[in-house]
Amino acid sequence: MLRGRARYLNDLEPAGTAHTAFVRSPHARADIVSIAPPGAAAGLARVLTALDVAGRVQPFALPTIEDAVLTGAPHPILADTEVRYAGQPVAAVIAESRAQAEDAAELVEVEYEPHDAVVDARGAPEALMRWRRVAGDVAGAFAGAAHVVRGHCALPRLVATPMETRGVVAAYDEREDLLTMWGSFQDPHRPRAQLAHALGRPPDRIRVIVPDVGGAFGSKGVLAVEGVIVALAAIELGRPVKWAEDRMENFVGAYQGRGVEADVELALDADGRILAVRADILADLGAFLLPSTPIPPHTTAMLMTGVYDVDCAQVTVTGARTDKVPTGPLRGAGRPEAAYALELTVDTAARELGLEPAELRRRNLIRSFPYRTALGWTYDSGDYARCLELALELVVPERVSDQRRVVGTGVAMYVERAGGMWESASVTVDQSGHVVARSGSSPHGQGHETTFAQIVADRLGVGPGEVELRFGDSALVPAGVGTFASRSMAMGGSALVEAVDQVVARAHAAAAALLGVSVESVSRSGSGWVTADGRGATLAEVAAAGGGLEAYARFESELVFGSGAYAAVVEIERATGQLRVCRLAAVDDAGRILNPLLAEGQVLGAVVHGLGAALVEEAVYDEHGQPRSASFADYSLLTAVELPPIEARFVQTPSPLNPLGVKGIGEGGAIGTPAAIASAVADALGRPAPDPPFTAEQLWRVLRGLG
């Protein structure tokens, strides 16, 4: 990449490629009266509307979630009789060049009959999702509690803003009846399954290739509906077809994250022990359901007891239907929402009980593992107390209130689900000793090439540079679930371990046969095997004698649960309301850390994401459902010069559920940081924090009693 050799989606353009532009709704809600394609236009190849694709495509399948009721509102591939958000695709225009496609798209005449948009989730008349779970005698716990504490918070919608926007190239080989799609995806397997469903096509007649990917942060786990149209056009036209969205399209058309409000109640006894949690979660899901839309609010609900030993819980989720682009996973995907809502309510409880926030947490932490939560998940391992104490050691608490400024210290804890389901891998050693490892997990910035090579090299006794990694091609790598939810090392890495161990076992037997001794008489020595009398054989020699070595493994596991504690000191200037993060400590327990440098990089990247969510990021819609933050002129991202001093440390409690003892590391900073910043803001203000982002104007008004 540093040498400019990376190949991203927009670098790919097979010979004869046609280009696609989409006509998007300018209205948040409207009936479609008519669509009139343009007449002859320069380079125009095809115009596709819902009428043209009727019966040839179908919406993506929705997930099944225990206890959840989902309505039948999947995202249409193209809008048919109505549009439900500004930016929804209405028609596709395919032309010889991108410029010609965009010009022709402007000539498509669509007549709309606009209607009032539903923008506020609290007033939404429809729900796309409902979920409820009750564990224990919640009513009794609240009735007998010495203290009942209530909290409310709201997290705005956020935009993933990966450096590379979404895009696909599709080509169809009629002779082989093979549809090939290159895409900026998080993995090849989920998009292939979604495309197969949408087109009613056997998965083995689809090949998905993922080139280098310029970031995703959760936003490329679901195939864009635009990709289905591109694939259909490639089949129909018999030539490659390409779509690479521009930045504005990404702001208005890619699914967004967060958009959650929560009312949380805690029942506590006289000593500050939490007896029960009761939470009502309202999620703004947007206009339609995508396959991953219900996942974050469900995760939020299941984590509403956090790191605390609580016997009773009642949690409800209402997924409101609003006239906005749908939501989906964004780095953390439900975990930041849970930590934010619960941890800020714990802070409120500490203030009302007259306890230090850290002390109230100490009294309630889970200390024995495995631990089954009231809501039904089993935490595999952890040392929550150690995480808390280390975070407090790294950030010395500070409180100041004078004429110039207020300073406060906050702490927040989190628990994160990761892993689960299955993943596969294969490892081969050819007759020259060349090692190739293939994984169903696919990288888009996490460092798989390094860590996976480490795993294979360490167990084979070779150098990491001698291991070739292959990812991202459904025709060349084993089937997999994919890269998301901090699962790659726990699942993909463990699959590699099992595959390599099979290779080693076979090589051991082959070495014994080659050396003419029993299996018990040969032992490992570096990357080879030796006998008691000093005769030996290298891995390459063993592989050559046996015509090569190969193994495949499929690894399955229950969820693993990382955790952590974050602490922050913030300063707010009275005259302007300007907030400055003075220092921040990030303590994460991701189980065994295999590569400290990469792990710290993941933490720092996630912390910056969390800081942005707390301080500057917000997807804004006006009362008509029009996006008002659809460019970087209006949607802010932090830069390097705005970052505070960050101290990152690890606590390692290995997971018993996989051979590496690892858990997830890619999202902790995005989970713990917003809650820690909000906790510090509340401490500085001496009252609950307003809802983020914590802008200077907002805090200035609070300091003057105006908000």
C-alpha positions in Angstrom: 0.0 0.0 0.0 2.8 2.4 0.8 4.2 1.7 -2.6 0.9 2.5 -4.3 0.3 -1.1 -5.3 -3.1 -1.5 -3.6 -6.0 -2.2 -5.8 -9.3 -0.8 -4.6 -12.7 -1.2 -6.2 -12.5 2.0 -8.2 -9.2 0.8 -9.6 -10.9 -2.1 -11.3 -12.4 -1.6 -14.8 -12.6 -4.7 -17.0 -12.6 -4.1 -20.8 -16.0 -2.9 -22.0 -17.3 -1.8 -18.6 -20.5 0.3 -18.5 -21.2 2.7 -15.6 -24.2 3.1 -13.4 -25.7 6.2 -11.8 -28.8 6.1 -9.6 -31.8 8.4 -9.6 -32.5 9.1 -5.9 -35.6 10.5 -4.2 -35.4 14.1 -3.2 -38.2 13.6 -0.8 -38.2 11.8 2.6 -41.7 10.5 1.9 -43.8 10.5 -1.3 -45.9 8.5 -3.6 -44.4 7.8 -7.0 -46.9 8.9 -9.7 -44.8 8.2 -12.8 -41.2 7.6 -14.0 -40.3 8.7 -17.5 -36.9 7.5 -18.8 -35.0 9.9 -21.1 -35.0 9.7 -24.8 -31.8 9.1 -26.7 -28.9 10.4 -24.7 -25.1 10.2 -25.2 -23.8 6.8 -24.3 -27.0 5.6 -22.7 -27.3 1.8 -22.5 -30.2 1.1 -20.2 -32.6 2.5 -17.7 -34.0 0.3 -15.0 -37.0 1.0 -12.7 -38.9 -1.2 -10.3 -41.3 -2.1 -13.1 -38.4 -3.4 -15.2 -37.0 -5.6 -12.5 -40.3 -6.8 -11.0 -40.2 -10.6 -10.6 -36.5 -10.7 -11.3 -35.2 -9.5 -7.9 -36.5 -9.7 -4.3 -35.5 -7.9 -1.1 -32.9 -9.4 1.2 -34.0 -12.0 3.8 -34.4 -10.7 7.3 -32.7 -12.4 10.3 -34.4 -14.4 13.0 -33.8 -13.1 16.5 -35.1 -14.8 19.6 -38.0 -13.0 21.2 -38.0 -10.3 18.4 -41.0 -9.5 16.3 -40.0 -8.0 12.9 -42.5 -6.4 10.5 -42.5 -7.3 6.8 -40.7 -4.1 5.7 -37.5 -5.2 4.0 -35.7 -2.6 1.9 -36.9 -2.7 -1.7 -34.2 -3.0 -4.4 -35.7 0.0 -6.3 -38.6 2.1 -5.0 -41.9 1.0 -6.6 -45.0 3.0 -5.6 -43.5 5.1 -2.8 -40.2 6.4 -1.4 -39.5 6.5 2.3 -36.3 8.4 2.7 -34.4 11.1 0.8 -31.7 9.3 -1.2 -33.6 6.1 -1.8 -32.8 4.6 -5.2 -35.7 5.0 -7.6 -34.1 4.2 -11.0 -30.7 3.1 -12.4 -29.1 4.5 -15.5 -26.4 2.6 -17.3 -24.2 4.3 -19.8 -20.8 4.1 -21.5 -19.1 6.3 -18.9 -19.7 7.5 -15.4 -20.2 11.1 -16.6 -22.7 10.0 -19.3 -24.6 8.0 -16.7 -24.8 10.9 -14.3 -25.9 13.2 -17.1 -28.6 10.8 -18.3 -29.8 10.3 -14.7 -30.6 14.0 -14.5 -32.9 13.5 -17.5 -35.1 10.9 -15.8 -38.4 12.5 -14.9 -40.0 11.3 -11.8 -43.3 12.7 -10.6 -43.8 12.6 -6.9 -46.7 13.3 -4.6 -45.0 14.3 -1.3 -46.3 13.6 2.2 -45.3 14.7 5.6 -42.3 12.8 6.8 -42.0 10.9 10.1 -38.7 12.2 11.6 -39.0 11.8 15.4 -38.8 8.2 16.5 -40.9 9.1 19.6 -43.8 10.0 17.5 -43.5 7.3 14.9 -46.8 5.4 14.4 -45.1 2.2 13.1 -42.6 -0.1 14.6 -40.3 -2.3 12.5 -39.1 -4.3 15.6 -40.3 -5.2 19.0 -38.4 -7.2 21.6 -38.9 -7.8 25.3 -37.3 -10.0 28.0 -37.9 -10.3 31.7 -35.7 -12.2 34.2 -36.4 -12.6 37.9 -38.8 -10.7 40.1 -38.2 -7.2 38.7 -41.4 -5.7 40.2 -40.6 -7.1 43.6 -37.0 -5.8 43.5 -38.2 -2.3 42.7 -41.0 -2.4 45.3 -38.5 -3.4 48.0 -35.6 -1.2 46.9 -34.1 1.4 49.3 -33.3 3.6 46.2 -34.7 3.8 42.7 -32.6 5.8 40.3 -33.8 6.9 36.8 -31.8 8.0 33.8 -32.4 9.0 30.2 -30.0 9.4 27.4 -30.1 9.7 23.6 -27.3 9.0 21.1 -27.6 10.6 17.7 -27.3 8.8 14.3 -23.8 8.6 13.1 -22.3 8.0 9.6 -19.5 5.4 9.2 -17.6 7.6 6.7 -15.0 5.0 5.6 -12.2 6.5 3.5 -13.4 4.4 0.5 -17.1 4.6 -0.3 -19.2 1.6 -1.4 -19.0 0.1 -4.9 -19.3 -3.0 -7.0 -18.2 -4.3 -10.5 -20.2 -7.1 -11.9 -19.5 -9.3 -15.0 -21.4 -12.3 -16.4 -20.0 -15.3 -18.3 -23.0 -16.7 -20.2 -21.1 -19.8 -21.3 -20.2 -20.7 -17.7 -23.4 -19.2 -16.3 -21.2 -17.5 -13.7 -21.8 -14.1 -12.2 -18.7 -12.5 -10.8 -18.9 -9.5 -8.5 -16.0 -7.5 -7.2 -17.0 -5.3 -4.2 -15.8 -3.1 -1.4 -17.1 -5.5 1.2 -16.1 -6.7 4.6 -16.0 -10.3 3.4 -17.1 -12.2 0.3 -19.5 -14.7 1.9 -22.4 -12.6 3.2 -22.7 -10.5 0.0 -22.7 -13.7 -2.1 -25.5 -15.1 0.0 -27.5 -11.9 -0.1 -27.0 -11.6 -3.9 -28.0 -15.2 -4.4 -31.2 -14.6 -2.5 -32.0 -11.3 -4.2 -31.5 -12.7 -7.7 -32.9 -16.2 -6.9 -29.6 -17.6 -8.2 -27.6 -20.6 -6.8 -24.7 -19.4 -4.7 -22.3 -21.7 -6.7 -23.1 -19.6 -9.8 -21.9 -16.5 -8.1 -18.3 -15.6 -7.4 -17.5 -12.6 -5.1 -14.0 -11.1 -4.9 -13.1 -8.5 -2.4 -10.1 -6.4 -3.4 -8.3 -4.0 -1.0 -10.8 -2.2 1.1 -10.5 1.3 2.4 -12.3 0.9 5.6 -15.8 -0.2 6.5 -16.6 0.3 10.3 -19.6 -2.0 9.9 -21.1 -0.2 6.9 -20.1 -2.8 4.2 -21.4 -5.9 5.8 -24.6 -5.9 3.8 -24.6 -5.7 0.1 -25.9 -2.4 -1.1 -29.3 -2.7 -2.9 -27.6 -0.8 -5.7 -25.3 -3.8 -6.1 -28.2 -6.1 -7.0 -29.2 -3.8 -9.8 -25.6 -3.7 -11.1 -25.5 -7.5 -11.2 -28.8 -7.7 -13.0 -27.6 -5.1 -15.5 -24.4 -7.1 -16.2 -26.5 -10.2 -16.9 -28.9 -8.4 -19.1 -26.3 -6.4 -21.1 -23.7 -9.2 -21.3 -20.9 -6.8 -20.3 -19.2 -5.6 -17.1 -21.1 -3.0 -15.2 -19.7 -0.7 -12.4 -21.0 1.5 -9.6 -18.8 3.4 -7.3 -20.7 5.9 -5.2 -19.6 9.4 -4.5 -19.3 10.9 -1.0 -22.8 12.5 -1.0 -24.4 9.2 -2.0 -22.5 7.6 0.9 -23.9 10.1 3.3 -27.5 9.7 2.2 -27.6 6.1 1.0 -25.4 4.0 3.2 -27.0 2.7 6.4 -26.2 4.7 9.5 -25.5 3.7 13.1 -26.8 4.5 16.6 -29.9 6.7 16.8 -31.0 5.3 20.1 -32.8 6.6 23.2 -33.0 4.8 26.5 -34.8 5.2 29.8 -33.0 3.2 32.5 -34.0 2.5 36.1 -31.9 0.9 38.8 -33.2 -0.6 42.0 -30.6 -0.5 44.7 -30.5 -1.7 48.4 -29.3 0.5 51.2 -25.7 -0.5 50.6 -25.7 0.4 47.0 -26.1 -3.1 45.6 -28.0 -3.2 42.3 -31.0 -5.4 42.7 -32.6 -4.9 39.3 -32.3 -3.1 36.0 -35.3 -1.9 34.0 -34.8 -0.3 30.5 -36.9 0.9 27.6 -34.9 1.3 24.5 -36.2 3.3 21.5 -34.2 2.8 18.3 -34.7 4.9 15.2 -34.4 2.1 12.6 -35.3 4.3 9.6 -37.6 3.4 6.8 -36.8 -0.3 6.1 -35.1 -3.3 7.5 -31.8 -4.5 6.1 -30.5 -7.9 7.2 -28.4 -6.4 9.9 -30.7 -3.5 11.0 -32.2 -5.4 14.0 -28.8 -6.6 15.4 -27.5 -3.5 17.2 -30.7 -2.8 19.2 -30.9 -6.5 20.2 -27.2 -6.3 21.3 -27.9 -3.2 23.3 -30.8 -4.9 25.1 -28.8 -8.0 25.9 -26.0 -6.0 27.5 -28.1 -3.8 29.7 -26.7 -5.4 32.9 -23.2 -4.7 31.8 -20.3 -5.8 34.1 -22.6 -5.9 37.1 -23.9 -8.9 39.1 -27.6 -8.3 38.8 -30.3 -11.0 39.2 -33.3 -9.2 37.8 -33.8 -7.4 34.5 -36.5 -6.2 32.3 -35.7 -4.7 28.9 -37.9 -3.7 26.0 -36.9 -2.6 22.5 -39.1 -0.6 20.1 -37.6 -0.2 16.7 -39.4 2.9 15.3 -40.0 3.4 11.6 -39.0 6.8 10.5 -38.5 8.3 7.0 -34.7 8.1 7.0 -32.1 5.8 5.6 -32.0 2.5 7.6 -29.6 1.9 10.4 -27.2 -1.0 10.8 -24.0 -1.9 12.5 -21.4 0.9 13.1 -18.3 0.2 15.1 -19.5 -1.2 18.4 -23.0 -2.0 16.9 -25.2 -1.8 20.0 -22.4 -2.1 22.6 -21.7 1.7 22.9 -25.4 2.3 23.3 -25.7 -0.2 26.2 -22.5 1.0 28.0 -23.6 4.7 27.6 -27.1 4.2 28.9 -26.2 1.9 31.8 -22.9 3.6 32.9 -24.5 7.1 33.0 -27.3 5.8 35.1 -24.8 4.2 37.5 -23.1 7.6 37.8 -26.5 9.2 38.6 -27.0 6.5 41.3 -23.6 7.3 42.8 -24.5 11.0 43.1 -27.9 10.3 44.6 -26.4 7.8 47.1 -23.4 10.0 48.0 -20.9 7.5 46.8 -17.8 7.8 44.6 -18.8 6.4 41.1 -15.9 4.0 41.3 -16.9 2.7 44.7 -20.5 2.0 43.6 -19.1 0.0 40.7 -16.8 -2.0 42.9 -19.7 -3.1 45.1 -21.5 -4.5 42.0 -18.9 -6.0 39.7 -19.0 -9.6 38.6 -16.0 -11.4 40.1 -16.5 -15.1 39.2 -16.6 -16.7 35.8 -18.1 -18.1 33.7 -21.1 -15.9 34.6 -24.6 -16.2 33.1 -26.4 -12.9 33.0 -30.0 -12.4 33.9 -30.7 -11.7 30.2 -29.2 -15.0 29.0 -25.6 -14.5 27.8 -22.7 -16.3 29.4 -19.5 -14.3 30.0 -16.5 -16.5 29.5 -13.8 -14.7 31.5 -12.8 -11.3 32.8 -11.2 -9.3 35.6 -13.5 -6.2 35.7 -12.0 -5.0 39.0 -8.5 -5.0 37.7 -9.6 -3.1 34.6 -11.3 -0.4 36.8 -8.4 0.0 39.1 -5.8 0.3 36.3 -7.9 2.9 34.5 -8.1 5.0 37.7 -4.3 4.6 38.2 -3.7 5.9 34.6 -6.0 9.0 35.0 -5.6 10.7 38.3 -9.0 12.1 39.2 -9.3 15.9 39.0 -12.2 18.2 39.9 -12.0 22.0 39.6 -14.6 24.7 39.5 -13.5 28.3 39.3 -14.4 31.4 37.4 -12.5 30.3 34.3 -13.3 26.6 34.0 -14.9 23.5 35.3 -12.9 20.2 35.3 -14.3 16.7 35.9 -13.3 13.1 35.9 -15.4 10.2 34.6 -15.1 6.5 34.4 -17.1 4.0 32.4 -17.0 0.2 32.0 -18.2 -2.1 29.3 -18.6 -5.7 28.3 -18.5 -6.6 24.6 -19.8 -9.7 22.8 -17.6 -11.0 20.1 -17.0 -14.2 18.1 -19.6 -16.9 18.0 -21.0 -19.1 15.1 -18.2 -20.6 13.0 -15.3 -19.9 10.7 -13.1 -22.0 8.5 -9.5 -22.1 7.2 -7.2 -24.2 5.1 -3.4 -24.5 5.1 -1.2 -26.1 2.5 2.5 -26.8 2.2 3.5 -27.5 -1.4 6.4 -29.7 -2.4 8.8 -26.8 -2.3 7.8 -26.0 1.2 5.8 -22.9 0.3 3.0 -22.3 2.9 -0.3 -20.9 1.9 -3.1 -20.1 4.4 -6.6 -19.4 3.3 -9.2 -17.9 5.6 -12.9 -17.1 5.5 -12.1 -14.0 7.5 -11.3 -11.1 5.3 -9.3 -8.0 6.2 -10.2 -4.3 5.7 -7.7 -2.7 7.9 -7.4 -4.9 10.9 -4.0 -6.5 10.2 -5.0 -10.0 9.4 -2.0 -10.4 7.1 0.3 -10.0 10.0 -1.5 -11.7 12.9 -2.7 -14.7 10.8 0.8 -15.1 9.4 2.2 -15.1 13.0 -0.2 -17.9 14.0 0.7 -20.1 11.1 4.4 -19.4 11.2 4.7 -19.9 15.0 3.0 -23.4 14.8 4.9 -24.5 11.7 8.2 -23.2 13.0 8.9 -21.0 9.9 9.2 -17.2 9.5 6.1 -15.1 9.1 7.4 -13.9 5.7 7.3 -17.5 4.5 3.5 -17.7 4.9 1.3 -16.5 2.1 -2.2 -15.4 3.1 -5.2 -15.5 0.8 -8.5 -13.8 1.5 -11.6 -12.4 -0.1 -12.3 -14.7 -3.1 -15.3 -17.0 -2.7 -13.9 -19.3 -5.3 -10.4 -19.6 -3.7 -11.0 -19.5 0.1 -13.1 -21.8 2.3 -16.6 -20.7 3.2 -16.9 -18.4 6.2 -19.2 -16.1 8.1 -17.1 -13.0 7.7 -15.3 -10.1 9.4 -17.4 -8.1 11.8 -18.1 -7.8 15.5 -14.5 -8.2 16.5 -14.7 -11.9 15.7 -11.8 -12.5 13.3 -9.1 -13.6 15.7 -11.3 -15.6 18.0 -13.0 -17.4 15.1 -10.8 -17.1 12.0 -7.5 -17.3 13.9 -8.8 -20.4 15.8 -9.7 -22.1 12.6 -6.2 -21.5 11.3 -4.8 -23.0 14.5 -6.8 -26.2 14.0 -5.8 -26.4 10.3 -2.1 -25.8 11.1 -2.1 -28.4 13.9 -3.6 -31.0 11.5 -0.8 -30.2 9.0 1.8 -30.5 11.8 0.4 -33.9 12.9 0.4 -35.2 9.3 3.9 -33.9 8.7 5.1 -35.5 11.9 3.9 -38.9 10.7 5.3 -38.3 7.2 8.7 -37.3 8.7 8.8 -40.5 10.7 8.1 -42.6 7.6 10.6 -40.6 5.6 13.3 -41.2 8.3 12.3 -44.8 8.7 11.5 -44.6 12.4 8.4 -44.8 14.6 6.3 -41.7 15.2 7.4 -41.8 18.8 11.1 -41.7 17.8 10.9 -38.4 15.9 10.7 -34.9 17.5 10.2 -31.4 16.3 13.2 -29.1 15.8 12.4 -25.7 14.4 10.7 -26.2 11.1 11.8 -29.8 10.8 12.0 -33.1 12.6 14.9 -35.1 14.0 15.6 -38.6 15.3 17.6 -39.5 18.3 20.7 -40.3 16.2 20.7 -36.8 14.7 19.1 -37.5 11.3 16.5 -34.9 10.2 14.1 -33.7 7.6 12.9 -30.2 6.9 9.3 -29.3 6.4 9.9 -28.9 2.7 11.5 -32.3 2.5 8.6 -33.9 4.3 6.1 -32.1 2.1 8.0 -33.1 -1.1 8.1 -36.7 0.0 4.4 -36.8 0.5 3.3 -34.8 -2.5 2.5 -31.8 -0.3 0.5 -31.3 2.9 -2.9 -29.9 3.3 -5.6 -29.5 6.0 -9.0 -27.9 6.4 -10.7 -26.9 9.7 -14.0 -25.5 10.7 -14.0 -23.9 14.1 -17.2 -23.3 16.1 -17.6 -21.4 19.4 -20.0 -19.7 21.7 -19.7 -16.0 22.1 -16.7 -14.6 23.9 -16.9 -11.4 25.9 -14.2 -8.7 26.1 -14.4 -6.0 28.6 -12.7 -2.8 29.8 -12.7 0.4 31.8 -12.2 3.9 30.4 -11.5 7.0 32.3 -11.2 10.6 31.2 -10.5 14.1 32.5 -12.3 17.0 30.7 -12.1 20.7 31.0 -15.0 23.1 30.0 -14.3 26.8 29.5 -17.0 28.8 31.1 -16.8 31.8 28.7 -17.2 29.7 25.5 -18.4 26.2 26.6 -15.4 24.8 24.7 -14.6 21.3 25.9 -11.1 19.9 26.0 -10.3 16.3 26.8 -7.2 16.6 29.0 -6.3 12.9 29.2 -7.9 9.5 28.5 -7.1 6.0 29.7 -8.2 3.0 27.8 -8.0 -0.4 29.6 -9.2 -3.4 27.5 -9.4 -7.1 28.3 -9.4 -8.9 24.9 -8.0 -12.1 26.4 -4.6 -13.1 25.2 -2.9 -10.4 23.1 -1.0 -11.9 20.2 0.4 -8.7 18.6 0.5 -5.8 21.1 1.3 -3.2 18.4 -1.6 -4.1 16.2 -3.9 -4.4 19.3 -2.9 -1.0 20.5 -3.6 0.4 17.0 -7.0 -1.1 17.1 -7.7 0.5 20.5 -6.4 3.9 19.4 -8.5 3.9 16.2 -11.6 2.9 18.1 -10.9 5.6 20.8 -10.8 8.2 18.0 -14.0 6.9 16.7 -15.5 7.2 20.2 -14.2 10.7 20.7 -15.8 11.8 17.4 -19.1 10.3 18.6 -18.9 12.2 21.9 -17.6 15.5 20.6 -18.5 16.3 17.0 -20.3 13.7 15.0 -24.1 13.8 14.3 -26.3 12.9 11.3 -28.8 15.7 11.3 -32.3 15.7 9.6 -34.7 18.6 9.5 -38.4 18.5 10.1 -39.0 17.4 6.5 -36.6 14.4 6.7 -34.0 16.1 4.7 -30.4 15.2 5.6 -28.6 18.4 6.7 -25.2 16.8 7.2 -24.5 15.2 3.9 -21.0 16.4 3.3 -17.8 16.9 5.3 -18.6 20.6 5.3 -21.5 19.7 7.7 -20.5 16.4 9.2 -17.3 16.8 11.4 -14.5 14.3 11.9 -11.7 14.7 14.4 -8.2 15.2 13.1 -4.9 14.1 14.6 -4.2 17.6 16.1 -7.4 17.4 18.1 -6.6 14.2 19.9 -5.9 14.2 23.7 -3.1 12.2 25.4 -4.3 8.6 25.4 -2.9 5.8 27.6 -3.7 2.3 26.5 -3.2 -0.8 28.6 -4.3 -4.4 28.4 -5.6 -6.8 31.0 -5.4 -10.4 29.8 -7.9 -13.0 31.0 -7.7 -15.8 28.3 -11.0 -17.1 27.0 -11.5 -20.8 27.6 -13.6 -21.1 24.4 -10.8 -21.1 21.8 -7.3 -22.4 21.5 -5.7 -18.9 21.3 -7.5 -17.6 24.4 -8.5 -14.5 22.5 -11.5 -12.2 22.5 -12.3 -9.0 20.5 -10.2 -5.9 20.4 -11.5 -3.8 17.5 -14.4 -2.0 19.1 -13.6 -1.4 22.8 -12.5 2.2 22.3 -15.7 3.1 20.5 -17.7 1.5 23.3 -16.0 2.9 26.4 -14.9 6.3 25.2 -18.3 8.1 24.8 -19.5 6.9 28.2 -16.3 8.0 29.9 -16.4 11.4 28.3 -20.1 11.9 29.2 -19.3 10.8 32.8 -16.5 13.4 33.0 -18.8 16.1 31.6 -21.4 15.3 34.2 -18.8 15.4 36.9 -17.6 18.8 35.7 -21.2 20.2 35.4 -22.4 18.7 38.6 -25.5 17.3 36.9 -26.3 14.7 34.2 -24.6 15.4 30.9 -26.7 16.6 28.0 -26.9 14.4 25.0 -23.9 14.2 22.6 -22.2 15.6 20.7 -20.9 17.9 23.4 -20.6 21.1 21.3 -19.3 24.4 22.7 -22.7 26.0 22.2 -24.6 23.2 24.0 -22.3 23.3 27.0 -22.2 27.1 27.1 -26.0 27.0 27.4 -25.9 24.4 30.2 -23.4 26.4 32.2 -25.8 29.4 32.0 -28.9 27.3 32.9 -30.3 27.7 29.4 -30.5 24.0 28.5 
